[in-house]
Amino acid sequence: MAKTLRIQAKCSDLCYTEFEEFSKDGYVPENIGIGGGDYIELEIDIETGQILNWNTTEDQIIEALK
């Protein structure tokens, strides 16, 4: 069984997200698989270092940061 690290954090509107030339300051971006609003939620596979169940596309990230 894979060991995982689960992270749940509250940003209180102080989240900065950047991808290429796009950036957003304020809330956690919605619909990119890391939570949304004030909350970040991630589950990481310890062995591989990969975020589990994260299938977000570049287009989804760019749209969320507009």
mmCIF file of the N, C-alpha and C atoms, coordinates in Angstrom:
data_MODEL
# 
_entry.id   MODEL 
# 
loop_
_atom_site.group_PDB 
_atom_site.id 
_atom_site.type_symbol 
_atom_site.label_atom_id 
_atom_site.label_alt_id 
_atom_site.label_comp_id 
_atom_site.label_asym_id 
_atom_site.label_entity_id 
_atom_site.label_seq_id 
_atom_site.pdbx_PDB_ins_code 
_atom_site.Cartn_x 
_atom_site.Cartn_y 
_atom_site.Cartn_z 
_atom_site.occupancy 
_atom_site.B_iso_or_equiv 
_atom_site.pdbx_formal_charge 
_atom_site.auth_seq_id 
_atom_site.auth_comp_id 
_atom_site.auth_asym_id 
_atom_site.auth_atom_id 
_atom_site.pdbx_PDB_model_num 
ATOM 1   N N  . MET A 1 1  ? 0.845   -1.191 0.000   1.00 0.00 ? 1  MET A N  1 
ATOM 2   C CA . MET A 1 1  ? 0.000   0.000  0.000   1.00 0.00 ? 1  MET A CA 1 
ATOM 3   C C  . MET A 1 1  ? 0.888   1.252  0.000   1.00 0.00 ? 1  MET A C  1 
ATOM 4   N N  . ALA A 1 2  ? 0.589   2.166  -0.878  1.00 0.00 ? 2  ALA A N  1 
ATOM 5   C CA . ALA A 1 2  ? 1.367   3.402  -0.989  1.00 0.00 ? 2  ALA A CA 1 
ATOM 6   C C  . ALA A 1 2  ? 1.117   4.313  0.206   1.00 0.00 ? 2  ALA A C  1 
ATOM 7   N N  . LYS A 1 3  ? 2.178   4.917  0.691   1.00 0.00 ? 3  LYS A N  1 
ATOM 8   C CA . LYS A 1 3  ? 2.052   5.895  1.766   1.00 0.00 ? 3  LYS A CA 1 
ATOM 9   C C  . LYS A 1 3  ? 1.814   7.259  1.134   1.00 0.00 ? 3  LYS A C  1 
ATOM 10  N N  . THR A 1 4  ? 0.905   8.008  1.733   1.00 0.00 ? 4  THR A N  1 
ATOM 11  C CA . THR A 1 4  ? 0.587   9.326  1.190   1.00 0.00 ? 4  THR A CA 1 
ATOM 12  C C  . THR A 1 4  ? 0.655   10.389 2.267   1.00 0.00 ? 4  THR A C  1 
ATOM 13  N N  . LEU A 1 5  ? 0.946   11.594 1.828   1.00 0.00 ? 5  LEU A N  1 
ATOM 14  C CA . LEU A 1 5  ? 0.928   12.773 2.675   1.00 0.00 ? 5  LEU A CA 1 
ATOM 15  C C  . LEU A 1 5  ? -0.273  13.592 2.250   1.00 0.00 ? 5  LEU A C  1 
ATOM 16  N N  . ARG A 1 6  ? -1.163  13.864 3.178   1.00 0.00 ? 6  ARG A N  1 
ATOM 17  C CA . ARG A 1 6  ? -2.357  14.661 2.887   1.00 0.00 ? 6  ARG A CA 1 
ATOM 18  C C  . ARG A 1 6  ? -2.151  16.058 3.477   1.00 0.00 ? 6  ARG A C  1 
ATOM 19  N N  . ILE A 1 7  ? -2.361  17.072 2.653   1.00 0.00 ? 7  ILE A N  1 
ATOM 20  C CA . ILE A 1 7  ? -2.200  18.465 3.084   1.00 0.00 ? 7  ILE A CA 1 
ATOM 21  C C  . ILE A 1 7  ? -3.531  19.180 2.920   1.00 0.00 ? 7  ILE A C  1 
ATOM 22  N N  . GLN A 1 8  ? -3.965  19.821 3.981   1.00 0.00 ? 8  GLN A N  1 
ATOM 23  C CA . GLN A 1 8  ? -5.151  20.669 3.950   1.00 0.00 ? 8  GLN A CA 1 
ATOM 24  C C  . GLN A 1 8  ? -4.759  21.978 4.627   1.00 0.00 ? 8  GLN A C  1 
ATOM 25  N N  . ALA A 1 9  ? -4.911  23.087 3.898   1.00 0.00 ? 9  ALA A N  1 
ATOM 26  C CA . ALA A 1 9  ? -4.478  24.372 4.421   1.00 0.00 ? 9  ALA A CA 1 
ATOM 27  C C  . ALA A 1 9  ? -5.497  25.449 4.093   1.00 0.00 ? 9  ALA A C  1 
ATOM 28  N N  . LYS A 1 10 ? -5.593  26.441 4.966   1.00 0.00 ? 10 LYS A N  1 
ATOM 29  C CA . LYS A 1 10 ? -6.465  27.587 4.731   1.00 0.00 ? 10 LYS A CA 1 
ATOM 30  C C  . LYS A 1 10 ? -5.589  28.803 4.456   1.00 0.00 ? 10 LYS A C  1 
ATOM 31  N N  . CYS A 1 11 ? -5.854  29.458 3.335   1.00 0.00 ? 11 CYS A N  1 
ATOM 32  C CA . CYS A 1 11 ? -5.028  30.585 2.894   1.00 0.00 ? 11 CYS A CA 1 
ATOM 33  C C  . CYS A 1 11 ? -5.556  31.952 3.302   1.00 0.00 ? 11 CYS A C  1 
ATOM 34  N N  . SER A 1 12 ? -6.816  32.054 3.673   1.00 0.00 ? 12 SER A N  1 
ATOM 35  C CA . SER A 1 12 ? -7.407  33.340 4.064   1.00 0.00 ? 12 SER A CA 1 
ATOM 36  C C  . SER A 1 12 ? -7.182  34.427 3.022   1.00 0.00 ? 12 SER A C  1 
ATOM 37  N N  . ASP A 1 13 ? -7.455  34.121 1.771   1.00 0.00 ? 13 ASP A N  1 
ATOM 38  C CA . ASP A 1 13 ? -7.358  35.071 0.661   1.00 0.00 ? 13 ASP A CA 1 
ATOM 39  C C  . ASP A 1 13 ? -5.923  35.523 0.371   1.00 0.00 ? 13 ASP A C  1 
ATOM 40  N N  . LEU A 1 14 ? -4.920  34.773 0.816   1.00 0.00 ? 14 LEU A N  1 
ATOM 41  C CA . LEU A 1 14 ? -3.533  35.167 0.628   1.00 0.00 ? 14 LEU A CA 1 
ATOM 42  C C  . LEU A 1 14 ? -2.774  34.160 -0.235  1.00 0.00 ? 14 LEU A C  1 
ATOM 43  N N  . CYS A 1 15 ? -3.417  33.643 -1.257  1.00 0.00 ? 15 CYS A N  1 
ATOM 44  C CA . CYS A 1 15 ? -2.797  32.650 -2.132  1.00 0.00 ? 15 CYS A CA 1 
ATOM 45  C C  . CYS A 1 15 ? -2.275  33.332 -3.392  1.00 0.00 ? 15 CYS A C  1 
ATOM 46  N N  . TYR A 1 16 ? -1.038  33.033 -3.754  1.00 0.00 ? 16 TYR A N  1 
ATOM 47  C CA . TYR A 1 16 ? -0.475  33.524 -5.010  1.00 0.00 ? 16 TYR A CA 1 
ATOM 48  C C  . TYR A 1 16 ? -0.183  32.313 -5.878  1.00 0.00 ? 16 TYR A C  1 
ATOM 49  N N  . THR A 1 17 ? -0.690  32.311 -7.104  1.00 0.00 ? 17 THR A N  1 
ATOM 50  C CA . THR A 1 17 ? -0.500  31.204 -8.035  1.00 0.00 ? 17 THR A CA 1 
ATOM 51  C C  . THR A 1 17 ? 0.044   31.762 -9.334  1.00 0.00 ? 17 THR A C  1 
ATOM 52  N N  . GLU A 1 18 ? 1.089   31.105 -9.870  1.00 0.00 ? 18 GLU A N  1 
ATOM 53  C CA . GLU A 1 18 ? 1.715   31.568 -11.099 1.00 0.00 ? 18 GLU A CA 1 
ATOM 54  C C  . GLU A 1 18 ? 1.987   30.386 -12.020 1.00 0.00 ? 18 GLU A C  1 
ATOM 55  N N  . PHE A 1 19 ? 1.667   30.560 -13.299 1.00 0.00 ? 19 PHE A N  1 
ATOM 56  C CA . PHE A 1 19 ? 1.961   29.572 -14.340 1.00 0.00 ? 19 PHE A CA 1 
ATOM 57  C C  . PHE A 1 19 ? 2.316   30.329 -15.603 1.00 0.00 ? 19 PHE A C  1 
ATOM 58  N N  . GLU A 1 20 ? 3.562   30.207 -16.041 1.00 0.00 ? 20 GLU A N  1 
ATOM 59  C CA . GLU A 1 20 ? 4.073   30.945 -17.199 1.00 0.00 ? 20 GLU A CA 1 
ATOM 60  C C  . GLU A 1 20 ? 3.791   32.431 -17.008 1.00 0.00 ? 20 GLU A C  1 
ATOM 61  N N  . GLU A 1 21 ? 3.142   33.099 -17.944 1.00 0.00 ? 21 GLU A N  1 
ATOM 62  C CA . GLU A 1 21 ? 2.899   34.537 -17.804 1.00 0.00 ? 21 GLU A CA 1 
ATOM 63  C C  . GLU A 1 21 ? 1.590   34.871 -17.090 1.00 0.00 ? 21 GLU A C  1 
ATOM 64  N N  . PHE A 1 22 ? 0.891   33.865 -16.606 1.00 0.00 ? 22 PHE A N  1 
ATOM 65  C CA . PHE A 1 22 ? -0.381  34.065 -15.919 1.00 0.00 ? 22 PHE A CA 1 
ATOM 66  C C  . PHE A 1 22 ? -0.171  33.972 -14.413 1.00 0.00 ? 22 PHE A C  1 
ATOM 67  N N  . SER A 1 23 ? -0.861  34.836 -13.660 1.00 0.00 ? 23 SER A N  1 
ATOM 68  C CA . SER A 1 23 ? -0.770  34.763 -12.207 1.00 0.00 ? 23 SER A CA 1 
ATOM 69  C C  . SER A 1 23 ? -2.078  35.265 -11.595 1.00 0.00 ? 23 SER A C  1 
ATOM 70  N N  . LYS A 1 24 ? -2.276  34.872 -10.352 1.00 0.00 ? 24 LYS A N  1 
ATOM 71  C CA . LYS A 1 24 ? -3.474  35.282 -9.631  1.00 0.00 ? 24 LYS A CA 1 
ATOM 72  C C  . LYS A 1 24 ? -3.110  35.448 -8.166  1.00 0.00 ? 24 LYS A C  1 
ATOM 73  N N  . ASP A 1 25 ? -3.612  36.502 -7.556  1.00 0.00 ? 25 ASP A N  1 
ATOM 74  C CA . ASP A 1 25 ? -3.374  36.777 -6.154  1.00 0.00 ? 25 ASP A CA 1 
ATOM 75  C C  . ASP A 1 25 ? -4.732  36.839 -5.466  1.00 0.00 ? 25 ASP A C  1 
ATOM 76  N N  . GLY A 1 26 ? -4.892  36.154 -4.369  1.00 0.00 ? 26 GLY A N  1 
ATOM 77  C CA . GLY A 1 26 ? -6.154  36.184 -3.636  1.00 0.00 ? 26 GLY A CA 1 
ATOM 78  C C  . GLY A 1 26 ? -6.603  34.794 -3.257  1.00 0.00 ? 26 GLY A C  1 
ATOM 79  N N  . TYR A 1 27 ? -7.714  34.351 -3.833  1.00 0.00 ? 27 TYR A N  1 
ATOM 80  C CA . TYR A 1 27 ? -8.258  33.031 -3.520  1.00 0.00 ? 27 TYR A CA 1 
ATOM 81  C C  . TYR A 1 27 ? -7.488  31.922 -4.226  1.00 0.00 ? 27 TYR A C  1 
ATOM 82  N N  . VAL A 1 28 ? -7.569  30.702 -3.667  1.00 0.00 ? 28 VAL A N  1 
ATOM 83  C CA . VAL A 1 28 ? -7.023  29.518 -4.328  1.00 0.00 ? 28 VAL A CA 1 
ATOM 84  C C  . VAL A 1 28 ? -7.835  29.291 -5.599  1.00 0.00 ? 28 VAL A C  1 
ATOM 85  N N  . PRO A 1 29 ? -7.198  29.133 -6.755  1.00 0.00 ? 29 PRO A N  1 
ATOM 86  C CA . PRO A 1 29 ? -7.937  28.931 -8.004  1.00 0.00 ? 29 PRO A CA 1 
ATOM 87  C C  . PRO A 1 29 ? -8.845  27.694 -7.949  1.00 0.00 ? 29 PRO A C  1 
ATOM 88  N N  . GLU A 1 30 ? -10.043 27.840 -8.485  1.00 0.00 ? 30 GLU A N  1 
ATOM 89  C CA . GLU A 1 30 ? -11.012 26.741 -8.553  1.00 0.00 ? 30 GLU A CA 1 
ATOM 90  C C  . GLU A 1 30 ? -10.716 25.869 -9.772  1.00 0.00 ? 30 GLU A C  1 
ATOM 91  N N  . ASN A 1 31 ? -11.145 24.648 -9.745  1.00 0.00 ? 31 ASN A N  1 
ATOM 92  C CA . ASN A 1 31 ? -11.148 23.725 -10.888 1.00 0.00 ? 31 ASN A CA 1 
ATOM 93  C C  . ASN A 1 31 ? -9.777  23.352 -11.439 1.00 0.00 ? 31 ASN A C  1 
ATOM 94  N N  . ILE A 1 32 ? -8.733  23.412 -10.604 1.00 0.00 ? 32 ILE A N  1 
ATOM 95  C CA . ILE A 1 32 ? -7.435  22.919 -11.072 1.00 0.00 ? 32 ILE A CA 1 
ATOM 96  C C  . ILE A 1 32 ? -6.912  21.794 -10.174 1.00 0.00 ? 32 ILE A C  1 
ATOM 97  N N  . GLY A 1 33 ? -7.766  21.268 -9.314  1.00 0.00 ? 33 GLY A N  1 
ATOM 98  C CA . GLY A 1 33 ? -7.414  20.076 -8.561  1.00 0.00 ? 33 GLY A CA 1 
ATOM 99  C C  . GLY A 1 33 ? -6.560  20.287 -7.330  1.00 0.00 ? 33 GLY A C  1 
ATOM 100 N N  . ILE A 1 34 ? -6.521  21.515 -6.810  1.00 0.00 ? 34 ILE A N  1 
ATOM 101 C CA . ILE A 1 34 ? -5.756  21.760 -5.587  1.00 0.00 ? 34 ILE A CA 1 
ATOM 102 C C  . ILE A 1 34 ? -6.615  22.331 -4.471  1.00 0.00 ? 34 ILE A C  1 
ATOM 103 N N  . GLY A 1 35 ? -7.920  22.293 -4.613  1.00 0.00 ? 35 GLY A N  1 
ATOM 104 C CA . GLY A 1 35 ? -8.835  22.883 -3.640  1.00 0.00 ? 35 GLY A CA 1 
ATOM 105 C C  . GLY A 1 35 ? -9.593  24.017 -4.300  1.00 0.00 ? 35 GLY A C  1 
ATOM 106 N N  . GLY A 1 36 ? -9.731  25.128 -3.583  1.00 0.00 ? 36 GLY A N  1 
ATOM 107 C CA . GLY A 1 36 ? -10.414 26.284 -4.123  1.00 0.00 ? 36 GLY A CA 1 
ATOM 108 C C  . GLY A 1 36 ? -10.891 27.201 -3.019  1.00 0.00 ? 36 GLY A C  1 
ATOM 109 N N  . GLY A 1 37 ? -11.130 28.454 -3.359  1.00 0.00 ? 37 GLY A N  1 
ATOM 110 C CA . GLY A 1 37 ? -11.571 29.421 -2.352  1.00 0.00 ? 37 GLY A CA 1 
ATOM 111 C C  . GLY A 1 37 ? -10.447 29.715 -1.376  1.00 0.00 ? 37 GLY A C  1 
ATOM 112 N N  . ASP A 1 38 ? -10.678 29.472 -0.092  1.00 0.00 ? 38 ASP A N  1 
ATOM 113 C CA . ASP A 1 38 ? -9.660  29.676 0.933   1.00 0.00 ? 38 ASP A CA 1 
ATOM 114 C C  . ASP A 1 38 ? -8.809  28.430 1.188   1.00 0.00 ? 38 ASP A C  1 
ATOM 115 N N  . TYR A 1 39 ? -9.147  27.296 0.562   1.00 0.00 ? 39 TYR A N  1 
ATOM 116 C CA . TYR A 1 39 ? -8.544  26.025 0.958   1.00 0.00 ? 39 TYR A CA 1 
ATOM 117 C C  . TYR A 1 39 ? -7.695  25.358 -0.122  1.00 0.00 ? 39 TYR A C  1 
ATOM 118 N N  . ILE A 1 40 ? -6.543  24.837 0.298   1.00 0.00 ? 40 ILE A N  1 
ATOM 119 C CA . ILE A 1 40 ? -5.692  23.994 -0.528  1.00 0.00 ? 40 ILE A CA 1 
ATOM 120 C C  . ILE A 1 40 ? -5.799  22.580 0.023   1.00 0.00 ? 40 ILE A C  1 
ATOM 121 N N  . GLU A 1 41 ? -6.027  21.618 -0.867  1.00 0.00 ? 41 GLU A N  1 
ATOM 122 C CA . GLU A 1 41 ? -6.120  20.211 -0.469  1.00 0.00 ? 41 GLU A CA 1 
ATOM 123 C C  . GLU A 1 41 ? -5.335  19.374 -1.472  1.00 0.00 ? 41 GLU A C  1 
ATOM 124 N N  . LEU A 1 42 ? -4.295  18.700 -0.994  1.00 0.00 ? 42 LEU A N  1 
ATOM 125 C CA . LEU A 1 42 ? -3.448  17.871 -1.844  1.00 0.00 ? 42 LEU A CA 1 
ATOM 126 C C  . LEU A 1 42 ? -3.189  16.537 -1.156  1.00 0.00 ? 42 LEU A C  1 
ATOM 127 N N  . GLU A 1 43 ? -3.004  15.500 -1.953  1.00 0.00 ? 43 GLU A N  1 
ATOM 128 C CA . GLU A 1 43 ? -2.557  14.213 -1.447  1.00 0.00 ? 43 GLU A CA 1 
ATOM 129 C C  . GLU A 1 43 ? -1.366  13.797 -2.304  1.00 0.00 ? 43 GLU A C  1 
ATOM 130 N N  . ILE A 1 44 ? -0.236  13.554 -1.654  1.00 0.00 ? 44 ILE A N  1 
ATOM 131 C CA . ILE A 1 44 ? 1.017   13.291 -2.355  1.00 0.00 ? 44 ILE A CA 1 
ATOM 132 C C  . ILE A 1 44 ? 1.494   11.877 -2.059  1.00 0.00 ? 44 ILE A C  1 
ATOM 133 N N  . ASP A 1 45 ? 1.854   11.147 -3.113  1.00 0.00 ? 45 ASP A N  1 
ATOM 134 C CA . ASP A 1 45 ? 2.438   9.816  -2.967  1.00 0.00 ? 45 ASP A CA 1 
ATOM 135 C C  . ASP A 1 45 ? 3.886   10.004 -2.509  1.00 0.00 ? 45 ASP A C  1 
ATOM 136 N N  . ILE A 1 46 ? 4.226   9.495  -1.338  1.00 0.00 ? 46 ILE A N  1 
ATOM 137 C CA . ILE A 1 46 ? 5.557   9.687  -0.763  1.00 0.00 ? 46 ILE A CA 1 
ATOM 138 C C  . ILE A 1 46 ? 6.650   9.061  -1.636  1.00 0.00 ? 46 ILE A C  1 
ATOM 139 N N  . GLU A 1 47 ? 6.401   7.906  -2.197  1.00 0.00 ? 47 GLU A N  1 
ATOM 140 C CA . GLU A 1 47 ? 7.414   7.204  -2.986  1.00 0.00 ? 47 GLU A CA 1 
ATOM 141 C C  . GLU A 1 47 ? 7.769   7.939  -4.274  1.00 0.00 ? 47 GLU A C  1 
ATOM 142 N N  . THR A 1 48 ? 6.756   8.458  -4.981  1.00 0.00 ? 48 THR A N  1 
ATOM 143 C CA . THR A 1 48 ? 6.992   9.096  -6.277  1.00 0.00 ? 48 THR A CA 1 
ATOM 144 C C  . THR A 1 48 ? 7.068   10.621 -6.214  1.00 0.00 ? 48 THR A C  1 
ATOM 145 N N  . GLY A 1 49 ? 6.539   11.217 -5.150  1.00 0.00 ? 49 GLY A N  1 
ATOM 146 C CA . GLY A 1 49 ? 6.480   12.670 -5.046  1.00 0.00 ? 49 GLY A CA 1 
ATOM 147 C C  . GLY A 1 49 ? 5.388   13.291 -5.896  1.00 0.00 ? 49 GLY A C  1 
ATOM 148 N N  . GLN A 1 50 ? 4.512   12.463 -6.450  1.00 0.00 ? 50 GLN A N  1 
ATOM 149 C CA . GLN A 1 50 ? 3.449   12.934 -7.339  1.00 0.00 ? 50 GLN A CA 1 
ATOM 150 C C  . GLN A 1 50 ? 2.177   13.280 -6.558  1.00 0.00 ? 50 GLN A C  1 
ATOM 151 N N  . ILE A 1 51 ? 1.501   14.329 -6.999  1.00 0.00 ? 51 ILE A N  1 
ATOM 152 C CA . ILE A 1 51 ? 0.197   14.660 -6.438  1.00 0.00 ? 51 ILE A CA 1 
ATOM 153 C C  . ILE A 1 51 ? -0.801  13.649 -6.987  1.00 0.00 ? 51 ILE A C  1 
ATOM 154 N N  . LEU A 1 52 ? -1.539  13.002 -6.103  1.00 0.00 ? 52 LEU A N  1 
ATOM 155 C CA . LEU A 1 52 ? -2.494  11.981 -6.523  1.00 0.00 ? 52 LEU A CA 1 
ATOM 156 C C  . LEU A 1 52 ? -3.766  12.608 -7.073  1.00 0.00 ? 52 LEU A C  1 
ATOM 157 N N  . ASN A 1 53 ? -4.343  11.957 -8.064  1.00 0.00 ? 53 ASN A N  1 
ATOM 158 C CA . ASN A 1 53 ? -5.617  12.375 -8.666  1.00 0.00 ? 53 ASN A CA 1 
ATOM 159 C C  . ASN A 1 53 ? -5.566  13.792 -9.214  1.00 0.00 ? 53 ASN A C  1 
ATOM 160 N N  . TRP A 1 54 ? -4.416  14.192 -9.717  1.00 0.00 ? 54 TRP A N  1 
ATOM 161 C CA . TRP A 1 54 ? -4.275  15.521 -10.297 1.00 0.00 ? 54 TRP A CA 1 
ATOM 162 C C  . TRP A 1 54 ? -4.133  15.373 -11.795 1.00 0.00 ? 54 TRP A C  1 
ATOM 163 N N  . ASN A 1 55 ? -5.206  15.683 -12.510 1.00 0.00 ? 55 ASN A N  1 
ATOM 164 C CA . ASN A 1 55 ? -5.266  15.512 -13.964 1.00 0.00 ? 55 ASN A CA 1 
ATOM 165 C C  . ASN A 1 55 ? -5.609  16.815 -14.665 1.00 0.00 ? 55 ASN A C  1 
ATOM 166 N N  . THR A 1 56 ? -5.124  17.899 -14.151 1.00 0.00 ? 56 THR A N  1 
ATOM 167 C CA . THR A 1 56 ? -5.462  19.213 -14.682 1.00 0.00 ? 56 THR A CA 1 
ATOM 168 C C  . THR A 1 56 ? -4.633  19.522 -15.930 1.00 0.00 ? 56 THR A C  1 
ATOM 169 N N  . THR A 1 57 ? -5.269  20.138 -16.915 1.00 0.00 ? 57 THR A N  1 
ATOM 170 C CA . THR A 1 57 ? -4.585  20.501 -18.154 1.00 0.00 ? 57 THR A CA 1 
ATOM 171 C C  . THR A 1 57 ? -4.052  21.935 -18.074 1.00 0.00 ? 57 THR A C  1 
ATOM 172 N N  . GLU A 1 58 ? -3.124  22.262 -18.956 1.00 0.00 ? 58 GLU A N  1 
ATOM 173 C CA . GLU A 1 58 ? -2.612  23.623 -19.034 1.00 0.00 ? 58 GLU A CA 1 
ATOM 174 C C  . GLU A 1 58 ? -3.733  24.619 -19.299 1.00 0.00 ? 58 GLU A C  1 
ATOM 175 N N  . ASP A 1 59 ? -4.671  24.264 -20.174 1.00 0.00 ? 59 ASP A N  1 
ATOM 176 C CA . ASP A 1 59 ? -5.795  25.149 -20.489 1.00 0.00 ? 59 ASP A CA 1 
ATOM 177 C C  . ASP A 1 59 ? -6.649  25.430 -19.258 1.00 0.00 ? 59 ASP A C  1 
ATOM 178 N N  . GLN A 1 60 ? -6.872  24.423 -18.418 1.00 0.00 ? 60 GLN A N  1 
ATOM 179 C CA . GLN A 1 60 ? -7.651  24.621 -17.193 1.00 0.00 ? 60 GLN A CA 1 
ATOM 180 C C  . GLN A 1 60 ? -6.922  25.563 -16.235 1.00 0.00 ? 60 GLN A C  1 
ATOM 181 N N  . ILE A 1 61 ? -5.610  25.406 -16.152 1.00 0.00 ? 61 ILE A N  1 
ATOM 182 C CA . ILE A 1 61 ? -4.828  26.280 -15.274 1.00 0.00 ? 61 ILE A CA 1 
ATOM 183 C C  . ILE A 1 61 ? -4.899  27.722 -15.773 1.00 0.00 ? 61 ILE A C  1 
ATOM 184 N N  . ILE A 1 62 ? -4.670  27.924 -17.052 1.00 0.00 ? 62 ILE A N  1 
ATOM 185 C CA . ILE A 1 62 ? -4.706  29.283 -17.620 1.00 0.00 ? 62 ILE A CA 1 
ATOM 186 C C  . ILE A 1 62 ? -6.067  29.915 -17.419 1.00 0.00 ? 62 ILE A C  1 
ATOM 187 N N  . GLU A 1 63 ? -7.131  29.174 -17.671 1.00 0.00 ? 63 GLU A N  1 
ATOM 188 C CA . GLU A 1 63 ? -8.491  29.714 -17.469 1.00 0.00 ? 63 GLU A CA 1 
ATOM 189 C C  . GLU A 1 63 ? -8.722  30.119 -16.018 1.00 0.00 ? 63 GLU A C  1 
ATOM 190 N N  . ALA A 1 64 ? -8.241  29.312 -15.077 1.00 0.00 ? 64 ALA A N  1 
ATOM 191 C CA . ALA A 1 64 ? -8.434  29.608 -13.651 1.00 0.00 ? 64 ALA A CA 1 
ATOM 192 C C  . ALA A 1 64 ? -7.651  30.833 -13.199 1.00 0.00 ? 64 ALA A C  1 
ATOM 193 N N  . LEU A 1 65 ? -6.568  31.160 -13.896 1.00 0.00 ? 65 LEU A N  1 
ATOM 194 C CA . LEU A 1 65 ? -5.731  32.294 -13.511 1.00 0.00 ? 65 LEU A CA 1 
ATOM 195 C C  . LEU A 1 65 ? -6.074  33.589 -14.235 1.00 0.00 ? 65 LEU A C  1 
ATOM 196 N N  . LYS A 1 66 ? -7.031  33.545 -15.147 1.00 0.00 ? 66 LYS A N  1 
ATOM 197 C CA . LYS A 1 66 ? -7.427  34.772 -15.863 1.00 0.00 ? 66 LYS A CA 1 
ATOM 198 C C  . LYS A 1 66 ? -8.205  35.687 -14.947 1.00 0.00 ? 66 LYS A C  1 
# 
